[in-house]
Amino acid sequence: MSSPRTISFRIAPEKVAELDLIAKSMDRDRSYLLNEAVESYISEQKRFAAMVEEGRENIRKGKSFSHEEVERMVDEWEHKGR
């Protein structure tokens, strides 16, 4: 792993205070929580991009649903939940 870099950004003071409360309750520092948040964000964005690409690939292969088919599936799901 490469050595960490220091970055800075602007954030509302209220959010810093909330972050510090969470850090204190977890016996961690602010930097730890920010690193966890960034890692989570990056992971979620990668997962989303992969899902979008999978959808695009399915469309290229002709594996897609018409609007009417999607509406029918949603109606079925809604009726199952009742």
C-alpha positions as CSV (number, residue, x, y, z in Angstrom):
1,M,0.0,0.0,0.0
2,S,1.3,3.5,-0.8
3,S,1.8,6.0,1.9
4,P,-1.2,8.1,2.8
5,R,-1.7,11.6,1.4
6,T,-3.2,14.6,3.1
7,I,-6.1,16.3,1.3
8,S,-8.4,19.1,2.4
9,F,-11.9,20.1,1.6
10,R,-14.7,22.4,2.9
11,I,-17.4,21.0,5.1
12,A,-20.1,22.6,7.3
13,P,-19.0,23.0,10.9
14,E,-22.2,21.1,12.1
15,K,-21.0,18.0,10.1
16,V,-17.6,18.2,11.6
17,A,-19.2,18.3,15.1
18,E,-21.4,15.3,14.2
19,L,-18.4,13.4,12.8
20,D,-16.4,14.1,16.0
21,L,-19.2,12.8,18.2
22,I,-19.3,9.6,16.2
23,A,-15.6,9.3,16.3
24,K,-15.5,9.8,20.0
25,S,-18.3,7.2,20.6
26,M,-16.3,4.7,18.5
27,D,-13.0,5.6,20.2
28,R,-11.6,6.5,16.7
29,D,-10.3,9.6,15.2
30,R,-11.9,11.8,12.5
31,S,-9.4,10.6,9.9
32,Y,-10.4,7.0,10.5
33,L,-14.1,7.7,9.9
34,L,-13.4,9.8,6.8
35,N,-11.3,7.0,5.3
36,E,-14.0,4.5,6.0
37,A,-16.6,6.9,4.4
38,V,-14.4,7.4,1.3
39,E,-13.8,3.6,1.0
40,S,-17.5,3.0,1.2
41,Y,-18.3,5.7,-1.3
42,I,-15.7,4.4,-3.8
43,S,-17.0,0.8,-3.4
44,E,-20.6,1.8,-4.0
45,Q,-19.7,3.9,-7.0
46,K,-17.8,0.9,-8.5
47,R,-20.7,-1.4,-7.8
48,F,-23.1,1.0,-9.5
49,A,-20.8,1.5,-12.5
50,A,-20.6,-2.3,-12.9
51,M,-24.4,-2.7,-12.7
52,V,-24.8,0.0,-15.4
53,E,-22.3,-1.7,-17.6
54,E,-24.0,-5.1,-17.1
55,G,-27.3,-3.4,-18.1
56,R,-25.7,-1.9,-21.2
57,E,-24.2,-5.3,-22.1
58,N,-27.6,-7.0,-21.7
59,I,-29.2,-4.3,-24.0
60,R,-26.5,-4.9,-26.6
61,K,-27.3,-8.7,-26.4
62,G,-31.0,-8.0,-26.8
63,K,-31.7,-9.0,-23.2
64,S,-34.1,-6.2,-22.1
65,F,-37.7,-5.7,-21.1
66,S,-40.3,-3.4,-22.7
67,H,-41.9,-0.7,-20.7
68,E,-45.1,-2.7,-20.6
69,E,-43.3,-5.8,-19.3
70,V,-41.7,-3.8,-16.5
71,E,-45.1,-2.3,-15.5
72,R,-46.6,-5.8,-15.4
73,M,-43.7,-7.1,-13.2
74,V,-44.1,-4.1,-10.8
75,D,-47.9,-4.7,-10.6
76,E,-47.2,-8.3,-9.8
77,W,-44.7,-7.4,-7.1
78,E,-47.1,-4.9,-5.6
79,H,-49.9,-7.4,-5.4
80,K,-47.7,-10.0,-3.8
81,G,-46.8,-7.5,-1.0
82,R,-50.4,-7.0,0.0
